Amino acid sequence: MWFPRPHHFTVAVLWTAYTHLLTQCPGLPIAPRLGICSGAPGSGKTRALEVLSKLVANGQDVGSMSSAAMLRIIAAADASEDPGVSPVVLFPDELDRTYSANSAGSQDDLTIILNAGYKRGAVVLRAHKDKQAEVVRYPCFAPVAFAGLATARLPDALLTRTFVIHTTRARREERPQPYFAMAHDAELAEVRESVGRWARDAAWRFAAPDKLLEELMDPAVMDVVDGRDHEIWSCLWAVARSAGGEWTTRCMEALVAAKEEARGNAVGSSSMRLLAALRTHYADLERRGRARVGIGPDDACTAALELDPVAFHRFEGREELRPEGVGQLLRQHGLKSVRVRTGTGRAWGWHWADLKDTWERVLPPMDDDADTPEPEGGDGGADVFGQSR
C-alpha cells in the first residue's frame, strides 16, 4: 500500500493490531473506524481495504453491503462460542455511493450501525418480522474500515469516530510492489497469525479494570486531545505502549500530525470545509493586496474546488460543487447572499466581514505563518517507509 504521509502507515498498523487485541480483551470498550478517502479514483483505497482485511482479526472483505447484512454478520460472530472469532472486522467500500446526493434518507440504518457500533455492548433494536409485538436486539459492536471518494457527505458523527486517511495517486516512482493474492496471501496470513500471538501475549495488560483504565487514561494522550478524539487515540496508544520500542514515539508523532492535518482540512461538515477554504482564499487575497468588499458564488466555488478537492470534486455524487451549492452551504450558518462589490464589479455574494465573523466562531484558529513549519527539502531521499520525499 502507498499513503501520502508517513503517519498514515503508523495509524493503519496500530489500528490493525488493535483489532487483534479486541478479540482477547473483552474490557476494551471502543472500536474506532478507519476511513480511507480520496478526491479521485485510482488512489489505492480498495487495495488498502483488500490488504488490511487479510491482516486484521476476523476480517470480512465485504465490499458493498446492506445494513441488514451487516447486522447479521456481526450477530453471527457474536453468538459463536469459539474463542477469538468476535468481534468481526468489516470493510465496506464505496461509501461515497451510499452517502451520495441521490440517496438521502436511504442510509439512515447504516449510519446508526456505524455510529453506535463503535462502543462495546451497543445494540440495534428491530421489530420481529413475524411477531410485531416482539423486539429483536442485534449487537452491532465491530471495528470498521471503509473507503470512499470524498468525506463531504459522510455524517459528521461518523468522522469523529474515524481515523481519516486522505489518499492520492502515487507517482510511478512511489508505487509499491504489485499485489497478487496467489503470491502474497500466505505471507499476509503469517503476519496476521504473528500479530494474533502478540495480542494474546499482551492481553494481560488489560485484564484488570484498574490496569485497563490506567492504559486508556494515560496523561500523555489526555494532554494532547480530549473528548472523542481521546477515546479513539487512546486505543492506538494502548497498542503502542504494549508494543514498546519506537511505537510510542511513532504513535505520538502520528497523533500530532493528524491534529495538524485535521486543522488544515477542517474535517467536519461540508459548510465548515467551505468556510475553511474561503478563509484560506481571503488570506491569500490580502497578501497580494487584491481583497475586495465581498466574494461572489463563482469565485467561492472555484476557491473551494482548488483548496479542498477531496471534499468538493465529488460533492454531488459524481458531480463537483456548483455555485448554487455554495449558497446552500453558507445558509447553514445564517449567511444570505446580498449585493456586494467583488473583484469583477457588483454582484450577488457575501461580505468578507460577515464570512470572517462566521469562521472565527466555528473554525479553529489558523496558525500564523511564522509558526508554519518549512516544507522538507527535495533532497531525493526516502523515509523509513520507502517513500520519496
C-alpha positions as CSV (number, residue, x, y, z in Angstrom):
1,M,0.0,0.0,0.0
2,W,1.1,3.6,-0.5
3,F,-0.1,6.5,1.6
4,P,0.9,10.2,1.1
5,R,2.0,10.8,4.7
6,P,4.3,8.6,6.9
7,H,1.9,8.9,9.9
8,H,-0.8,7.2,7.9
9,F,1.2,4.0,8.0
10,T,1.5,4.2,11.7
11,V,-2.2,4.6,12.1
12,A,-3.0,1.7,9.8
13,V,-0.5,-0.6,11.6
14,L,-1.7,0.3,15.1
15,W,-5.4,0.0,14.1
16,T,-4.8,-3.4,12.6
17,A,-3.0,-4.6,15.8
18,Y,-5.9,-3.2,17.9
19,T,-8.4,-5.4,16.1
20,H,-6.4,-8.4,17.4
21,L,-6.4,-7.0,21.0
22,L,-10.2,-6.6,20.8
23,T,-10.6,-10.4,20.4
24,Q,-8.5,-11.1,23.5
25,C,-9.6,-8.2,25.8
26,P,-13.4,-8.0,26.4
27,G,-12.8,-5.0,28.6
28,L,-11.6,-2.8,25.7
29,P,-14.7,-0.5,25.1
30,I,-14.0,1.2,21.8
31,A,-13.7,0.1,18.1
32,P,-12.5,3.1,16.2
33,R,-13.3,3.4,12.5
34,L,-10.7,3.7,9.8
35,G,-11.6,5.8,6.8
36,I,-9.6,5.8,3.5
37,C,-10.8,8.6,1.3
38,S,-9.7,10.5,-1.8
39,G,-10.9,13.1,-4.3
40,A,-10.3,10.8,-7.3
41,P,-10.5,7.1,-8.2
42,G,-7.3,5.0,-8.6
43,S,-5.8,6.2,-5.4
44,G,-5.4,2.8,-3.8
45,K,-8.4,2.8,-1.4
46,T,-9.9,-0.5,-2.4
47,R,-6.4,-2.1,-2.5
48,A,-5.8,-0.8,1.1
49,L,-9.0,-2.4,2.3
50,E,-8.2,-5.7,0.5
51,V,-4.7,-5.9,2.1
52,L,-5.9,-4.8,5.6
53,S,-8.7,-7.4,5.5
54,K,-6.1,-10.1,5.3
55,L,-4.1,-8.7,8.3
56,V,-6.8,-7.9,10.9
57,A,-8.5,-10.3,13.2
58,N,-11.7,-11.9,11.7
59,G,-11.6,-9.7,8.6
60,Q,-14.6,-9.7,6.3
61,D,-13.9,-8.1,2.9
62,V,-17.5,-7.4,2.1
63,G,-17.4,-4.6,-0.5
64,S,-20.9,-3.2,-0.6
65,M,-23.4,-4.4,1.9
66,S,-26.8,-3.5,3.3
67,S,-27.4,-2.6,6.9
68,A,-29.4,-5.8,7.5
69,A,-26.5,-7.9,6.2
70,M,-24.1,-6.0,8.4
71,L,-26.2,-6.7,11.5
72,R,-26.4,-10.4,10.7
73,I,-22.7,-10.8,10.1
74,I,-21.9,-9.1,13.4
75,A,-24.6,-11.1,15.3
76,A,-23.4,-14.5,13.9
77,A,-19.8,-13.8,15.1
78,D,-21.1,-12.5,18.5
79,A,-23.2,-15.6,19.0
80,S,-20.3,-18.0,18.3
81,E,-18.9,-19.9,21.2
82,D,-15.5,-20.3,19.6
83,P,-12.8,-18.1,21.3
84,G,-11.3,-15.2,19.3
85,V,-13.9,-15.1,16.5
86,S,-15.6,-11.9,17.8
87,P,-15.7,-9.1,17.0
88,V,-15.7,-9.4,13.3
89,V,-14.0,-6.6,11.3
90,L,-16.0,-5.2,8.3
91,F,-14.7,-3.4,5.2
92,P,-17.5,-1.6,3.3
93,D,-16.2,0.0,0.1
94,E,-17.5,2.9,-2.0
95,L,-19.3,4.7,0.8
96,D,-19.5,7.8,-1.5
97,R,-22.2,5.9,-3.3
98,T,-24.1,5.1,-0.1
99,Y,-24.0,8.7,1.0
100,S,-24.4,10.4,-2.4
101,A,-26.8,13.3,-3.0
102,N,-29.3,10.8,-4.6
103,S,-29.6,8.5,-1.5
104,A,-30.9,10.9,1.1
105,G,-32.6,9.0,3.9
106,S,-31.8,5.5,2.5
107,Q,-28.7,5.2,4.5
108,D,-30.1,6.0,8.0
109,D,-29.9,2.4,9.3
110,L,-26.3,2.1,8.1
111,T,-25.4,5.4,9.9
112,I,-27.0,4.2,13.1
113,I,-24.9,1.0,13.0
114,L,-21.6,2.8,12.1
115,N,-22.1,5.4,14.8
116,A,-23.4,3.2,17.6
117,G,-21.3,0.1,16.9
118,Y,-18.0,1.7,17.9
119,K,-18.8,1.1,21.6
120,R,-18.8,-2.4,23.0
121,G,-22.3,-3.6,24.1
122,A,-24.1,-1.4,21.6
123,V,-27.3,-3.0,20.1
124,V,-29.8,-2.0,17.4
125,L,-33.5,-2.8,18.1
126,R,-35.7,-4.2,15.3
127,A,-39.3,-5.4,15.3
128,H,-39.6,-9.2,14.7
129,K,-40.6,-9.8,11.1
130,D,-43.4,-12.3,12.1
131,K,-44.3,-11.2,15.7
132,Q,-44.7,-7.5,15.7
133,A,-45.1,-7.4,19.4
134,E,-41.6,-8.7,19.9
135,V,-38.3,-6.7,19.6
136,V,-35.1,-8.3,18.4
137,R,-31.8,-6.9,19.8
138,Y,-29.0,-7.1,17.3
139,P,-25.4,-6.5,18.6
140,C,-23.6,-4.0,16.4
141,F,-20.2,-3.7,18.0
142,A,-17.5,-4.2,15.4
143,P,-14.4,-2.4,14.0
144,V,-15.0,-1.0,10.6
145,A,-12.6,0.2,7.8
146,F,-14.3,1.9,4.9
147,A,-13.3,3.7,1.7
148,G,-14.9,6.4,-0.4
149,L,-14.3,9.1,-2.9
150,A,-14.9,12.0,-0.6
151,T,-15.7,12.9,3.0
152,A,-18.0,15.8,2.3
153,R,-21.3,13.9,2.6
154,L,-20.3,11.4,5.3
155,P,-22.0,12.1,8.6
156,D,-20.1,14.4,10.9
157,A,-20.7,12.0,13.9
158,L,-19.1,9.1,11.9
159,L,-16.0,11.2,11.1
160,T,-15.5,12.0,14.8
161,R,-15.2,8.2,15.4
162,T,-12.8,7.7,12.5
163,F,-9.1,7.9,11.7
164,V,-9.3,9.5,8.3
165,I,-6.5,8.9,5.7
166,H,-6.7,11.1,2.7
167,T,-5.0,9.3,-0.2
168,T,-3.9,10.4,-3.6
169,R,-2.5,8.7,-6.7
170,A,1.1,7.7,-6.3
171,R,3.7,8.7,-8.9
172,R,5.3,5.9,-10.8
173,E,8.4,6.0,-8.6
174,E,6.3,5.9,-5.5
175,R,4.2,2.9,-6.4
176,P,4.7,-0.2,-4.2
177,Q,5.2,-3.6,-5.5
178,P,2.1,-5.1,-7.2
179,Y,-0.1,-7.3,-5.0
180,F,-1.3,-10.7,-6.2
181,A,-3.4,-12.8,-3.9
182,M,-1.9,-16.1,-5.0
183,A,1.6,-14.8,-4.4
184,H,1.2,-12.8,-1.2
185,D,-1.8,-14.1,0.8
186,A,0.3,-16.8,2.5
187,E,2.7,-14.1,3.7
188,L,-0.1,-11.9,4.9
189,A,-1.6,-14.9,6.8
190,E,1.8,-15.4,8.6
191,V,1.8,-11.7,9.6
192,R,-1.8,-12.0,10.8
193,E,-1.0,-15.0,12.9
194,S,2.1,-13.4,14.3
195,V,0.1,-10.3,15.4
196,G,-2.6,-12.6,16.9
197,R,0.1,-14.3,19.0
198,W,1.4,-10.9,20.1
199,A,-2.2,-9.8,21.1
200,R,-2.6,-13.0,23.2
201,D,0.7,-12.3,25.0
202,A,-0.2,-8.6,25.6
203,A,-3.7,-9.2,26.8
204,W,-2.6,-9.4,30.5
205,R,-2.1,-5.6,30.4
206,F,-5.8,-5.1,30.0
207,A,-7.2,-7.9,32.2
208,A,-7.7,-6.0,35.4
209,P,-10.1,-3.0,35.3
210,D,-7.7,-0.7,37.1
211,K,-4.9,-1.6,34.6
212,L,-7.2,-1.1,31.7
213,L,-8.3,2.3,33.0
214,E,-4.6,3.3,33.5
215,E,-3.8,2.5,29.9
216,L,-6.7,4.3,28.4
217,M,-6.4,7.4,30.6
218,D,-2.7,7.9,30.1
219,P,-1.9,11.6,30.6
220,A,0.5,11.5,27.6
221,V,-2.6,11.4,25.4
222,M,-5.0,13.3,27.5
223,D,-2.7,16.3,27.5
224,V,-2.9,16.4,23.7
225,V,-6.5,15.5,22.9
226,D,-9.8,15.2,24.7
227,G,-13.4,14.1,24.2
228,R,-14.0,11.6,21.4
229,D,-10.5,12.2,20.0
230,H,-9.1,10.9,23.2
231,E,-11.4,7.9,23.0
232,I,-10.1,6.7,19.7
233,W,-6.5,7.7,20.1
234,S,-6.2,6.0,23.5
235,C,-6.9,2.7,21.6
236,L,-3.8,3.2,19.4
237,W,-1.8,4.5,22.3
238,A,-2.6,1.3,24.3
239,V,-1.3,-0.8,21.3
240,A,1.9,1.4,21.1
241,R,2.5,1.1,24.8
242,S,2.1,-2.7,24.7
243,A,4.4,-3.0,21.7
244,G,7.1,-0.8,23.3
245,G,10.2,0.3,21.4
246,E,9.7,3.0,18.9
247,W,6.0,2.6,18.7
248,T,5.1,5.1,21.5
249,T,7.1,7.8,19.7
250,R,5.6,6.9,16.3
251,C,2.1,6.9,17.8
252,M,2.6,10.4,19.4
253,E,4.0,11.7,16.2
254,A,1.0,10.4,14.3
255,L,-1.3,12.0,16.8
256,V,0.3,15.4,16.4
257,A,0.4,15.1,12.6
258,A,-3.2,14.1,12.5
259,K,-4.2,17.1,14.6
260,E,-2.3,19.4,12.2
261,E,-3.9,17.7,9.2
262,A,-7.4,18.0,10.7
263,R,-6.8,21.7,11.4
264,G,-5.7,22.3,7.8
265,N,-8.5,20.3,6.3
266,A,-11.2,21.5,8.8
267,V,-12.6,18.0,8.8
268,G,-16.2,18.3,9.6
269,S,-19.4,19.3,7.8
270,S,-19.3,20.5,4.2
271,S,-20.2,24.0,5.2
272,M,-17.3,24.1,7.7
273,R,-14.9,22.9,5.0
274,L,-16.2,25.6,2.7
275,L,-15.6,28.3,5.3
276,A,-12.1,27.0,5.8
277,A,-11.4,27.2,2.1
278,L,-12.8,30.7,1.9
279,R,-10.6,31.8,4.9
280,T,-7.5,30.5,3.2
281,H,-8.5,32.2,-0.1
282,Y,-9.1,35.5,1.7
283,A,-5.7,35.3,3.4
284,D,-4.1,34.9,0.0
285,L,-6.0,37.8,-1.5
286,E,-4.9,40.0,1.4
287,R,-1.3,39.1,1.0
288,R,-1.5,40.1,-2.7
289,G,-3.5,43.3,-1.9
290,R,-6.4,42.1,-4.0
291,A,-9.1,41.7,-1.4
292,R,-12.4,43.4,-2.1
293,V,-15.5,44.0,-0.1
294,G,-17.0,40.6,-0.9
295,I,-16.9,37.5,-3.0
296,G,-19.4,36.1,-5.5
297,P,-20.6,32.5,-5.7
298,D,-18.5,31.6,-8.8
299,D,-15.2,32.7,-7.1
300,A,-16.2,31.0,-3.9
301,C,-16.9,27.8,-5.7
302,T,-13.6,27.9,-7.6
303,A,-11.7,28.5,-4.3
304,A,-13.4,25.5,-2.7
305,L,-12.6,23.2,-5.6
306,E,-9.0,24.3,-5.7
307,L,-8.3,24.3,-1.9
308,D,-10.3,21.3,-0.8
309,P,-10.7,18.9,-3.8
310,V,-11.2,15.9,-1.6
311,A,-14.5,17.3,-0.4
312,F,-15.8,19.2,-3.3
313,H,-14.8,17.4,-6.6
314,R,-17.3,14.7,-5.7
315,F,-19.8,16.8,-3.7
316,E,-23.0,15.8,-5.5
317,G,-22.4,12.1,-6.0
318,R,-20.3,12.2,-9.1
319,E,-20.7,16.0,-9.7
320,E,-18.4,18.7,-8.3
321,L,-19.6,21.6,-6.2
322,R,-21.6,24.2,-8.1
323,P,-22.0,28.0,-7.4
324,E,-25.6,27.5,-6.2
325,G,-24.4,24.8,-3.8
326,V,-22.1,27.5,-2.2
327,G,-25.2,29.5,-1.2
328,Q,-26.9,26.4,0.3
329,L,-23.9,25.6,2.4
330,L,-23.4,29.1,3.7
331,R,-27.1,29.4,4.6
332,Q,-26.5,26.7,7.2
333,H,-24.6,29.4,9.1
334,G,-27.2,32.1,8.6
335,L,-25.3,33.8,5.7
336,K,-27.6,35.1,2.9
337,S,-26.3,36.5,-0.3
338,V,-26.5,40.3,-0.8
339,R,-25.3,42.7,-3.4
340,V,-21.6,43.2,-2.8
341,R,-18.6,44.7,-4.7
342,T,-16.3,41.9,-5.9
343,G,-13.2,41.8,-8.0
344,T,-15.3,41.9,-11.2
345,G,-17.8,44.5,-10.2
346,R,-21.1,44.4,-8.2
347,A,-22.9,41.0,-7.9
348,W,-24.8,38.8,-5.5
349,G,-22.4,37.4,-3.0
350,W,-21.2,37.7,0.6
351,H,-19.4,40.4,2.6
352,W,-16.0,39.2,3.8
353,A,-16.8,40.8,7.1
354,D,-19.8,38.5,7.6
355,L,-17.8,35.5,6.5
356,K,-14.9,36.4,8.8
357,D,-17.2,36.7,11.8
358,T,-18.7,33.3,11.0
359,W,-15.4,31.4,10.5
360,E,-14.0,32.9,13.7
361,R,-16.9,31.4,15.6
362,V,-17.0,27.9,14.1
363,L,-13.4,27.1,12.9
364,P,-10.2,26.5,14.9
365,P,-7.8,29.4,14.7
366,M,-5.3,29.5,11.8
367,D,-1.6,29.2,12.7
368,D,0.4,32.2,12.0
369,D,2.7,31.9,9.0
370,A,5.7,32.2,11.3
371,D,4.6,29.1,13.1
372,T,4.1,27.1,10.0
373,P,7.0,24.6,9.5
374,E,9.1,24.8,6.4
375,P,8.4,22.1,3.8
376,E,11.0,19.4,3.6
377,G,13.7,19.9,1.0
378,G,13.6,17.9,-2.2
379,D,16.8,16.0,-1.5
380,G,15.6,12.9,-3.4
381,G,15.9,10.8,-0.2
382,A,13.4,8.4,1.2
383,D,11.9,7.9,4.6
384,V,11.6,4.7,6.6
385,F,8.5,3.8,4.6
386,G,10.4,3.9,1.3
387,Q,8.6,7.0,0.1
388,S,10.4,9.7,-1.8
389,R,10.4,13.0,-0.1
